[in-house]
């Protein structure tokens, strides 16, 4: 058990018009999730807490703002199973999918991890939370748990209470007088709460009403019970169950008591409200996942598409934080000042499409903009690899089934497929573009999967040329600084490593050179023929990711001269003071490799994200879900926003970003920017000095010229931790940042106003 204080940093969104996020500080995180599919809502004070399919947020009715809640600002996780408000205590209970339970009162969050730490066969799903007096009851996938809210501890657990002592899932609970009732797939069980009754003994539980399918929801109100059984609504009065509604085949979303009124949500129909005088009202509503009656007597419901929806006299409005269309992510690319993310996928074994229609989204450092449907793209799916023509800003997007898209500022201009290009369909079914990359001449190279002559060039003049290589199952393409193509053979069927192809820079095919690189010594000596990622460092090393680790080919162009081009594993010490060593990332499945402005390697694995220094050997960071807000340890894609150096991690649970301390270098020192500036007393992070060349020396002095700090830039950015050489915070005043490039030929200066 532990307590911590949360200080909320508000992000303003009103209805469906989103205000800008504040730029994230160096070393900080921000999440990029889709919050539109809300599963449940709970009201505490002026705030409405919303558990969406991907994350948690609240809407403050008084301030008119939404706020994302996550480990970034002190909450325990992202995926929430259940919410519950204890109205008499102004207390919110949050149950996470990993078993963590939080109790939120004002800005204090009390965390209980007893269930999270408990070893249980199967999952730890919490289906429903109910409270009576000082006790809360958690209906779980493995039984019923009783929690003492005053002592902040679990008091009892009622497990294996099904017929003959079988384990049974509890879907919801209610207490009527001295009896507790629970809904299950077999019906409604009841047990006495009398002090002399042991409810841990299944013999003390009996069926109050059986079900053919299940009973999901139950609540106590006005000395009666109300429940859903087999898609029908019943009420329990004086020991007898009777129909509450004559309708059948009802999809009941929830039955709850809010502010001394019974509220029942029926999907596609209405919200039924009953007051203490047993008067019922029906409020029409169509699609919803959950509904509540707020203390101001306004209805709110959780929508699968529009987030939190208000239903007041002024009309219906939706509230949810800005984010990408879905959690899906495949590839990142910079284009026209934005970071684009594709959302497609395909089978890693059969290479068949997944028919994902989420297209792509773009981030402008403040908001996400989702690609709009159009006549050209309505029937397209599985957008995967992307590449940008730096000469004209056109972006090209590979589709795993529908050819190649040409995009300008987020709008699809043209689709190249079998009707208007040499692209062909695999086995006559799908036109799969499995890799694209631009060379220095702005010619686009395209892999057309599983087709004879599977490599194509789409020249900067609009002409297509097809090349026949030894293999036809070609995948992602990487192009080195000499224009040579390194092509992964996809993870389907028999893996063949990768292909090297050089057209020697001529249109003549007779001098073309192709060679297969595999796990044979002298032919690549790869640790595995399953290549998963390729990237080139600034000095021309080929960085290689496989399903059996990471390494490099130091001189890849030796392949043309007869020199050594074998793969090299990187050996690092595994125990200080000994000669024991191991392979760097030797046991990791490498999903992606991305280089930042300082030529450092960001590597995505199934064990989190790693940052290696420019030397390719030193581990600078290893982010996991245990030591960071990372959404998942399965990091499938990594993108870096050119203008800010912010690193975006695409995981199987969505996108999250981290503000790194590196940036692409500038050609000169004429546009130095320093932020934050002025530095206010409450700021204690890293000050960024940008607009630098690589390895720029930065000397920070006071106004009298006395040196207080010195550092060297990572690519185009240097940072200052607001401390002098002796570790103290500088006095209030103006400080000068003198910048000198690596060879001393350029200088620049910036000013920093420091307020202590």
C-alpha positions in Angstrom: 0.0 0.0 0.0 1.3 3.4 -0.9 0.0 7.0 -1.3 1.1 9.7 -3.7 -0.2 13.2 -4.6 -1.2 14.0 -8.2 -0.9 17.5 -9.5 -3.0 17.6 -12.7 -1.6 19.3 -15.8 -4.6 20.2 -17.9 -4.9 19.7 -21.6 -7.8 21.7 -23.1 -10.3 20.1 -25.4 -13.9 21.4 -25.8 -16.5 19.2 -27.5 -14.7 18.0 -30.7 -12.5 21.1 -31.2 -9.1 20.5 -29.7 -6.7 23.1 -28.3 -3.0 22.6 -28.6 -1.0 20.5 -26.2 2.0 22.1 -24.5 5.3 21.0 -26.1 6.7 18.3 -23.9 9.8 19.0 -21.9 13.1 17.1 -22.5 13.0 13.7 -20.7 9.2 13.8 -20.4 6.6 11.6 -22.0 3.2 12.0 -23.6 0.6 9.5 -24.8 -1.1 9.3 -28.1 -4.1 7.1 -27.8 -7.6 6.9 -29.3 -10.1 7.7 -26.5 -13.3 7.5 -28.6 -14.5 4.1 -27.5 -15.5 4.7 -23.9 -16.6 1.7 -21.9 -17.6 3.1 -18.6 -18.1 6.5 -16.8 -18.0 7.5 -13.1 -18.8 10.9 -11.6 -16.8 12.4 -8.7 -17.4 16.1 -7.9 -17.3 18.1 -11.1 -15.3 15.4 -12.9 -16.5 12.6 -15.1 -13.9 9.8 -15.3 -14.0 7.8 -18.5 -12.5 4.3 -19.1 -11.9 3.9 -22.8 -10.7 0.8 -24.6 -7.2 2.2 -24.7 -6.8 4.6 -21.8 -8.3 6.6 -19.0 -9.3 10.3 -18.9 -11.6 12.7 -17.2 -13.8 15.6 -18.3 -14.1 18.5 -15.8 -17.6 20.0 -16.3 -16.8 23.2 -14.5 -13.5 24.0 -16.2 -14.5 22.5 -19.6 -11.3 20.5 -20.0 -10.2 16.9 -20.5 -7.1 15.3 -19.0 -5.4 12.1 -19.9 -4.6 9.9 -16.9 -1.7 7.5 -17.0 1.6 6.6 -15.4 2.9 9.9 -16.8 0.9 11.9 -14.2 0.9 9.3 -11.4 -1.8 6.8 -12.2 -1.1 3.1 -12.3 -1.8 2.1 -15.9 -3.8 2.5 -19.1 -6.3 -0.4 -19.3 -9.2 -0.1 -16.9 -11.6 -2.9 -16.2 -14.1 -1.1 -13.9 -14.9 2.3 -12.3 -17.0 3.0 -9.3 -17.9 6.0 -7.3 -18.6 5.8 -3.5 -21.0 8.8 -3.4 -21.0 9.2 0.3 -17.2 9.5 0.4 -16.6 11.4 -2.9 -14.3 8.4 -3.6 -13.4 7.0 -7.0 -12.3 3.3 -7.3 -10.3 2.3 -10.4 -9.7 -1.3 -11.2 -6.9 -2.0 -13.8 -6.7 -5.1 -15.9 -3.5 -6.2 -14.2 -5.2 -6.3 -10.8 -4.0 -3.0 -9.5 -6.7 -1.0 -7.7 -6.7 2.7 -7.0 -8.7 4.8 -4.6 -8.8 8.4 -5.7 -10.0 11.2 -3.3 -9.3 14.8 -4.4 -5.7 14.6 -5.6 -4.6 11.7 -3.4 -4.3 8.3 -5.0 -4.1 5.2 -2.7 -2.9 2.1 -4.5 -3.5 -1.5 -3.5 -1.5 -4.1 -5.4 -2.5 -7.2 -3.4 -4.5 -8.7 -6.3 -1.8 -7.7 -8.8 0.8 -9.6 -6.8 -1.4 -12.6 -6.1 -0.8 -15.7 -8.2 -4.0 -16.8 -9.9 -4.6 -19.3 -12.7 -6.2 -17.3 -15.5 -6.8 -13.6 -15.7 -7.6 -11.1 -12.9 -10.4 -9.3 -14.6 -12.7 -7.2 -12.4 -16.1 -7.0 -14.0 -18.0 -4.8 -11.5 -17.5 -2.8 -8.3 -20.3 -2.2 -5.7 -20.1 -0.5 -2.4 -22.2 -0.6 0.7 -21.2 1.5 3.7 -17.6 0.9 4.5 -17.2 -2.1 2.2 -16.6 -2.5 -1.5 -17.3 -5.7 -3.4 -15.2 -6.6 -6.4 -16.9 -9.1 -8.9 -14.0 -10.9 -10.6 -13.3 -13.6 -13.1 -12.4 -15.9 -10.3 -14.8 -15.0 -7.4 -16.0 -12.2 -5.1 -13.7 -10.0 -3.1 -14.7 -7.9 -0.1 -12.7 -4.8 0.7 -12.7 -2.6 3.8 -12.6 1.0 2.7 -11.8 2.3 6.2 -8.8 0.0 6.8 -7.8 -0.1 3.1 -7.5 -3.8 2.9 -9.2 -6.9 1.6 -11.2 -8.5 4.3 -12.7 -11.7 2.6 -12.6 -13.5 -0.6 -15.4 -15.8 -1.7 -13.9 -18.3 -4.2 -15.2 -21.6 -5.6 -18.8 -20.8 -4.6 -20.4 -22.3 -7.7 -22.3 -25.6 -7.8 -20.3 -28.3 -5.9 -17.6 -25.8 -5.1 -16.7 -25.0 -8.7 -14.9 -21.8 -9.5 -17.4 -19.4 -11.1 -17.1 -15.9 -12.6 -18.9 -13.2 -10.8 -20.3 -10.5 -13.1 -21.9 -8.1 -10.6 -23.2 -7.9 -7.0 -25.8 -6.2 -4.9 -26.6 -6.2 -1.2 -30.3 -6.2 -0.1 -30.8 -6.0 3.6 -28.6 -8.8 5.1 -28.2 -10.8 1.9 -25.7 -10.4 -0.9 -26.7 -11.4 -4.5 -24.3 -12.1 -7.3 -24.9 -12.4 -11.1 -23.2 -15.2 -12.9 -23.4 -17.1 -16.2 -25.6 -19.7 -14.4 -27.9 -17.2 -12.8 -28.2 -15.2 -9.5 -26.6 -16.7 -6.4 -27.4 -15.4 -2.9 -25.7 -15.7 0.5 -26.4 -14.4 4.0 -24.1 -11.7 5.4 -24.9 -12.7 9.0 -21.8 -12.9 11.2 -22.3 -16.6 11.8 -22.4 -17.6 8.1 -19.2 -18.6 6.3 -19.6 -17.4 2.7 -16.3 -19.1 1.8 -18.2 -22.4 2.0 -20.1 -22.9 -1.3 -22.8 -24.7 0.7 -23.9 -21.3 2.0 -24.7 -20.0 -1.5 -28.0 -20.9 -3.2 -29.6 -19.9 -6.5 -32.2 -17.2 -6.3 -32.8 -17.3 -10.0 -31.3 -19.5 -12.6 -30.2 -18.4 -16.1 -30.1 -20.3 -19.4 -27.5 -17.8 -20.9 -26.4 -15.6 -18.0 -27.2 -12.8 -15.6 -24.9 -9.9 -16.1 -26.2 -6.9 -14.1 -27.8 -6.5 -10.7 -28.5 -3.6 -8.3 -30.4 -2.9 -5.1 -32.7 0.1 -4.9 -35.7 1.1 -2.8 -35.6 -2.2 -0.9 -35.9 -4.2 -4.1 -33.5 -5.9 -6.5 -33.3 -5.2 -10.2 -31.4 -7.5 -12.6 -30.9 -8.7 -16.2 -31.3 -12.4 -16.7 -31.2 -14.0 -20.2 -31.6 -10.5 -21.9 -34.7 -9.7 -19.9 -35.2 -7.3 -17.0 -36.6 -8.5 -13.7 -37.3 -7.1 -10.3 -37.1 -9.0 -7.0 -39.8 -7.9 -4.4 -40.8 -9.8 -1.3 -38.9 -12.9 -2.3 -40.3 -13.2 -5.8 -38.8 -12.4 -9.2 -41.1 -10.6 -11.7 -40.7 -9.0 -15.1 -39.6 -5.4 -14.8 -40.0 -4.8 -18.6 -42.1 -6.9 -20.9 -39.5 -6.6 -23.7 -37.1 -9.5 -24.4 -33.8 -9.7 -26.2 -32.6 -6.6 -24.4 -29.0 -5.6 -24.5 -28.5 -4.1 -21.1 -25.4 -2.0 -20.7 -25.7 -1.4 -16.9 -28.0 -1.1 -13.9 -26.8 1.3 -11.2 -28.1 3.7 -8.6 -27.1 7.3 -9.1 -28.2 10.0 -6.6 -31.0 8.0 -5.2 -32.4 7.0 -8.6 -32.2 3.6 -10.4 -30.7 3.9 -13.9 -30.8 1.1 -16.4 -29.2 1.4 -19.8 -30.6 -0.5 -22.8 -28.5 -0.4 -25.9 -30.3 0.8 -29.0 -33.4 1.8 -27.1 -33.4 4.1 -24.0 -32.3 4.8 -20.5 -34.9 3.8 -17.9 -34.9 5.9 -14.7 -36.9 5.0 -11.6 -37.2 7.3 -8.6 -38.0 6.6 -5.0 -41.7 6.8 -5.7 -41.3 4.0 -8.3 -42.0 6.4 -11.2 -40.3 5.4 -14.4 -39.1 7.6 -17.2 -37.6 6.6 -20.6 -35.0 8.7 -22.3 -34.3 7.6 -25.9 -30.7 6.9 -26.8 -29.3 4.7 -29.5 -25.7 3.4 -29.3 -24.0 3.4 -25.9 -21.8 1.3 -23.7 -22.8 2.7 -20.3 -24.9 5.5 -18.9 -25.1 7.6 -15.7 -27.3 10.2 -14.2 -25.2 13.1 -12.9 -25.9 15.1 -9.8 -27.3 17.9 -11.9 -29.8 15.4 -13.3 -28.2 15.4 -16.7 -27.6 12.1 -18.5 -24.2 11.1 -19.8 -23.3 8.0 -21.8 -20.2 6.2 -22.9 -20.1 6.0 -26.7 -18.2 3.5 -28.7 -17.4 6.2 -31.3 -17.7 9.6 -29.7 -16.2 9.3 -26.3 -18.2 10.8 -23.4 -21.5 12.2 -24.6 -23.7 14.7 -22.6 -27.5 14.6 -22.9 -28.5 17.9 -21.3 -31.2 20.4 -22.3 -28.7 22.2 -24.5 -28.3 19.1 -26.7 -25.7 16.3 -27.1 -22.0 17.0 -27.1 -19.0 14.7 -27.1 -15.8 15.0 -25.1 -12.6 13.1 -25.6 -8.8 13.9 -25.9 -7.3 14.3 -29.4 -5.5 11.2 -30.7 -4.9 9.0 -33.7 -7.8 7.0 -35.2 -6.7 3.8 -33.6 -4.0 2.2 -31.5 -2.6 0.5 -34.7 0.8 1.6 -36.0 3.2 0.1 -38.5 5.7 2.7 -39.8 6.6 6.4 -39.2 7.9 9.0 -41.7 8.4 12.8 -41.6 6.7 14.8 -44.4 6.0 18.5 -44.6 6.7 19.3 -41.0 4.5 16.4 -39.7 5.2 12.9 -38.4 3.0 10.4 -40.3 2.1 7.0 -38.9 0.6 4.2 -41.0 -1.9 1.8 -39.4 -1.8 -1.4 -41.6 -0.6 -4.9 -40.9 -0.3 -8.3 -42.5 0.4 -11.9 -41.5 4.0 -12.5 -40.6 3.7 -16.1 -41.7 1.5 -16.1 -44.8 2.0 -12.4 -45.8 -1.7 -12.2 -46.3 -3.4 -8.8 -45.7 -5.1 -8.0 -42.4 -7.7 -5.7 -44.1 -7.0 -2.9 -41.7 -8.9 0.2 -42.9 -7.4 2.8 -40.5 -5.2 4.3 -43.2 -2.7 6.8 -41.6 -2.5 9.7 -39.2 -0.3 12.8 -38.9 1.0 14.6 -35.9 2.0 18.3 -36.1 3.6 18.5 -32.6 0.2 19.6 -31.1 -2.6 17.5 -32.5 -3.3 14.3 -34.6 -5.1 14.6 -37.9 -6.6 11.4 -39.2 -6.6 10.8 -43.0 -10.0 11.5 -44.5 -11.9 8.9 -46.6 -12.1 9.6 -50.3 -13.4 8.0 -53.5 -9.8 6.9 -54.2 -9.2 5.2 -50.8 -12.6 4.0 -49.6 -11.9 0.4 -50.6 -8.1 0.4 -49.7 -6.6 -1.3 -46.7 -3.3 -2.0 -44.9 -1.2 1.1 -45.4 2.3 0.0 -44.4 5.7 1.4 -45.5 6.0 5.1 -46.3 8.7 7.3 -47.9 9.0 11.0 -48.7 10.4 12.7 -51.7 12.5 15.5 -50.1 12.6 17.4 -53.4 8.9 18.0 -53.7 7.4 16.8 -50.4 5.3 14.1 -51.9 4.8 11.1 -49.7 4.3 7.6 -51.0 2.5 4.9 -49.0 2.6 1.2 -49.7 -0.6 -0.8 -49.5 -0.5 -4.5 -48.6 -3.0 -5.4 -51.2 -4.0 -2.3 -53.2 -0.8 -0.9 -54.7 1.0 2.4 -54.1 -0.5 5.7 -53.0 0.8 9.2 -53.8 0.0 11.7 -51.0 0.4 15.4 -50.7 -0.2 17.1 -47.4 -2.2 14.2 -46.2 -4.4 14.0 -49.2 -4.2 11.0 -51.6 -3.6 12.3 -55.1 -3.2 9.0 -57.0 -3.2 5.3 -56.5 -0.8 3.2 -58.7 -2.0 -0.4 -59.2 -2.3 -2.9 -62.0 -4.5 -0.6 -64.0 -2.0 2.3 -64.4 1.4 0.9 -63.6 3.6 -2.3 -64.0 2.6 -3.4 -60.5 1.0 -6.9 -60.5 -1.1 -9.0 -58.2 0.3 -11.9 -56.1 -1.4 -15.0 -57.5 -4.0 -12.8 -59.1 -5.4 -11.7 -55.7 -3.6 -8.7 -54.1 -1.3 -6.1 -55.4 1.2 -6.1 -52.5 3.8 -3.3 -52.2 6.2 -4.7 -49.6 8.9 -2.1 -49.5 9.6 1.5 -50.8 12.6 3.8 -50.5 14.0 6.9 -52.3 17.5 7.2 -53.6 19.6 10.4 -53.7 18.2 11.1 -57.2 14.7 11.1 -55.8 13.9 7.9 -57.7 11.4 5.6 -55.8 12.3 1.9 -55.6 9.5 -0.5 -55.0 9.2 -4.1 -53.9 6.2 -5.9 -55.6 5.8 -9.0 -53.4 5.9 -12.5 -54.9 6.0 -11.3 -58.6 8.5 -12.2 -61.2 10.8 -9.1 -61.6 9.6 -7.9 -58.2 11.8 -4.8 -58.0 10.7 -1.7 -59.7 12.1 1.9 -60.1 9.6 4.8 -60.4 11.9 7.5 -61.7 11.7 11.2 -60.7 10.4 11.8 -64.3 7.5 9.3 -63.8 8.9 6.3 -65.8 8.7 2.8 -64.5 11.5 0.2 -64.9 11.2 -3.4 -63.7 14.2 -5.5 -62.5 14.3 -9.3 -62.2 16.3 -10.6 -59.2 17.1 -14.1 -58.0 14.2 -14.0 -55.5 10.6 -12.7 -56.0 9.5 -12.5 -52.4 11.1 -9.1 -51.7 10.3 -6.8 -48.7 11.6 -3.6 -47.2 14.3 -1.7 -49.0 17.2 0.3 -47.5 19.5 2.4 -49.8 23.0 3.3 -48.9 24.9 6.5 -49.6 26.2 5.1 -52.9 22.7 4.1 -54.2 23.0 0.4 -53.6 19.8 -1.4 -52.5 19.7 -3.8 -49.5 16.4 -5.7 -49.6 15.0 -7.9 -46.8 13.3 -11.1 -47.8 10.1 -11.2 -45.9 9.3 -13.3 -42.9 7.2 -15.8 -44.8 8.0 -19.3 -46.1 11.7 -19.9 -46.3 13.7 -16.9 -45.2 16.7 -16.1 -47.3 18.4 -13.3 -45.4 18.6 -10.3 -47.7 19.5 -9.3 -51.2 22.1 -6.8 -52.3 21.4 -5.1 -55.6 23.4 -2.4 -57.5 22.4 -1.0 -60.9 25.9 0.7 -60.9 24.1 4.0 -61.5 23.4 3.2 -65.1 20.2 2.4 -67.0 21.9 -0.6 -68.6 20.9 -3.8 -67.0 23.8 -5.8 -68.2 26.1 -4.4 -65.5 23.6 -4.9 -62.7 25.0 -6.9 -59.7 23.0 -9.0 -57.2 24.1 -11.2 -54.4 22.3 -13.1 -51.6 23.4 -12.4 -48.1 22.7 -15.2 -45.6 24.0 -17.0 -42.6 27.0 -18.6 -44.4 30.4 -17.4 -43.5 31.8 -15.3 -46.2 28.3 -14.5 -47.5 27.2 -12.4 -44.6 27.5 -14.8 -41.7 24.2 -13.6 -40.4 23.0 -15.0 -37.0 19.7 -15.8 -38.6 18.2 -15.6 -42.1 15.2 -13.9 -40.6 16.2 -10.2 -41.0 13.7 -7.9 -39.3 15.3 -4.4 -39.6 18.0 -2.5 -41.5 19.4 1.0 -41.1 22.6 2.9 -42.1 24.7 5.0 -39.7 26.1 8.3 -40.8 29.5 6.7 -41.4 28.0 4.0 -43.6 27.8 1.0 -41.3 24.8 -1.3 -42.0 22.9 -2.0 -38.8 21.1 -5.3 -38.9 18.3 -6.6 -36.7 17.3 -10.2 -36.7 15.1 -12.6 -34.7 18.2 -13.6 -32.9 19.8 -10.3 -32.0 21.5 -7.2 -33.4 24.8 -6.4 -35.1 26.4 -4.6 -37.9 28.3 -4.9 -41.2 31.2 -2.4 -40.8 32.0 -2.0 -44.5 29.0 -3.1 -46.5 30.4 -1.8 -49.8 33.1 -4.4 -49.6 30.5 -6.6 -51.2 31.4 -4.9 -54.5 35.2 -5.1 -54.0 35.7 -8.6 -52.7 36.4 -7.5 -49.1 34.8 -8.8 -45.9 31.2 -8.0 -45.5 30.3 -10.5 -42.8 27.9 -9.6 -40.0 29.6 -8.6 -36.7 28.1 -9.1 -33.3 29.0 -6.5 -30.7 30.5 -8.0 -27.5 29.9 -6.1 -24.3 31.0 -6.9 -20.7 28.3 -8.6 -18.7 30.1 -8.5 -15.3 32.3 -5.6 -14.1 35.9 -6.5 -13.3 35.9 -9.8 -15.2 36.7 -10.9 -18.7 33.1 -12.2 -19.1 31.3 -10.9 -22.1 28.2 -11.3 -24.1 26.5 -10.2 -27.3 24.8 -6.8 -27.2 21.1 -7.5 -27.5 22.1 -11.0 -28.5 18.9 -12.6 -27.3 16.5 -9.9 -28.4 14.0 -10.1 -31.2 14.7 -6.8 -33.1 11.6 -5.2 -34.5 13.0 -1.9 -35.8 16.1 0.4 -35.8 15.8 4.2 -36.1 18.7 6.7 -35.9 18.3 10.1 -34.3 20.0 13.4 -35.1 23.1 12.4 -33.0 23.5 9.1 -35.0 22.3 7.2 -31.9 20.4 3.9 -32.4 16.8 3.6 -31.1 16.0 -0.1 -31.2 12.5 -1.6 -30.7 12.3 -5.1 -29.4 9.8 -7.4 -27.7 11.6 -6.4 -24.4 11.1 -2.7 -24.6 13.1 0.1 -26.4 16.8 0.5 -26.3 19.0 3.6 -27.0 22.6 2.9 -28.1 25.2 5.6 -28.3 26.8 6.8 -31.5 29.5 4.2 -31.1 26.8 1.5 -31.5 28.0 -0.3 -28.4 27.1 1.7 -25.3 23.6 1.3 -23.8 22.2 4.8 -22.8 18.6 3.8 -22.1 16.4 0.8 -21.8 12.7 1.7 -21.5 10.3 -1.0 -20.3 6.8 -0.9 -18.7 8.6 -1.5 -15.4 10.8 1.7 -15.4 8.8 4.0 -17.7 5.3 4.9 -18.9 5.9 2.7 -22.0 2.5 1.3 -23.0 3.9 -2.2 -23.8 7.2 -4.0 -24.0 6.4 -5.0 -27.6 7.9 -2.0 -29.5 7.2 -2.6 -33.1 8.0 0.7 -34.7 9.9 3.9 -33.8 9.7 7.3 -35.4 11.5 10.6 -34.6 9.9 13.9 -35.3 12.4 16.0 -37.3 11.6 19.4 -35.8 11.7 18.4 -32.2 13.6 15.2 -31.8 10.7 13.6 -30.0 10.8 9.8 -30.2 7.6 8.0 -30.9 7.2 4.3 -29.9 4.6 2.3 -31.7 3.5 -0.7 -29.5 0.8 -3.3 -29.7 -1.2 -1.1 -27.3 -0.7 2.2 -29.1 1.7 5.1 -29.4 3.6 6.9 -26.7 6.4 9.5 -27.2 9.5 10.6 -25.2 11.3 14.0 -25.7 14.9 13.1 -26.4 17.9 15.3 -26.0 19.1 14.9 -29.7 18.0 16.7 -32.8 19.1 16.8 -36.5 22.0 19.1 -37.0 21.8 22.5 -38.6 24.1 23.6 -41.4 25.2 26.7 -39.5 24.7 28.5 -36.2 22.6 31.4 -37.4 19.3 30.2 -35.9 20.0 29.2 -32.3 16.8 28.7 -30.3 16.8 28.2 -26.5 13.8 27.0 -24.5 12.3 27.3 -22.1 13.3 31.0 -22.0 12.9 32.7 -19.6 13.6 29.9 -17.1 11.1 30.3 -14.3 11.7 29.3 -10.7 9.5 26.2 -10.8 11.3 24.7 -13.8 13.9 22.1 -12.9 14.3 20.1 -16.1 16.7 20.4 -19.1 17.1 23.6 -21.0 17.4 22.9 -24.8 19.8 24.8 -27.0 18.9 24.0 -30.6 19.9 25.0 -34.1 23.4 23.6 -33.7 25.8 21.6 -35.8 26.8 18.1 -34.7 29.3 18.1 -31.8 29.0 21.8 -31.2 30.8 23.0 -28.1 28.5 25.1 -25.9 29.9 27.3 -23.1 27.4 29.0 -20.8 28.7 32.1 -18.9 27.2 34.7 -16.7 27.0 38.3 -18.0 30.6 38.9 -16.7 32.0 36.1 -18.8 32.5 33.6 -15.9 32.0 30.0 -17.2 29.2 28.2 -15.3 28.6 25.2 -17.5 29.9 23.5 -20.6 28.7 20.7 -22.8 28.6 19.3 -26.4 25.6 18.9 -28.6 23.9 15.7 -29.6 23.4 16.3 -33.2 21.7 19.7 -33.4 20.8 20.0 -29.7 22.6 20.6 -26.4 21.0 20.6 -23.0 21.7 22.3 -19.7 20.3 20.9 -16.4 19.9 24.3 -14.7 23.0 23.6 -12.6 26.4 25.1 -12.4 29.6 23.1 -12.2 29.3 22.9 -8.4 25.7 21.6 -8.7 23.9 24.7 -7.5 21.1 26.6 -9.3 22.3 29.8 -11.0 21.4 33.2 -9.6 18.8 35.3 -11.3 20.2 37.0 -14.3 21.0 36.8 -18.0 23.4 34.0 -19.2 25.1 33.7 -22.5 25.4 30.5 -24.5 28.5 30.6 -26.7 28.4 28.0 -29.5 31.4 26.8 -31.5 31.1 24.1 -34.2 33.5 21.1 -34.2 36.2 22.5 -36.4 35.9 26.1 -35.0 34.8 27.7 -38.3 31.4 28.8 -37.1 30.2 30.5 -33.9 26.9 31.6 -32.5 25.4 33.0 -29.3 22.1 32.8 -27.5 20.8 34.5 -24.3 19.0 32.9 -21.4 17.0 34.8 -18.8 17.2 32.7 -15.6 14.8 33.5 -12.7 15.8 31.8 -9.5 
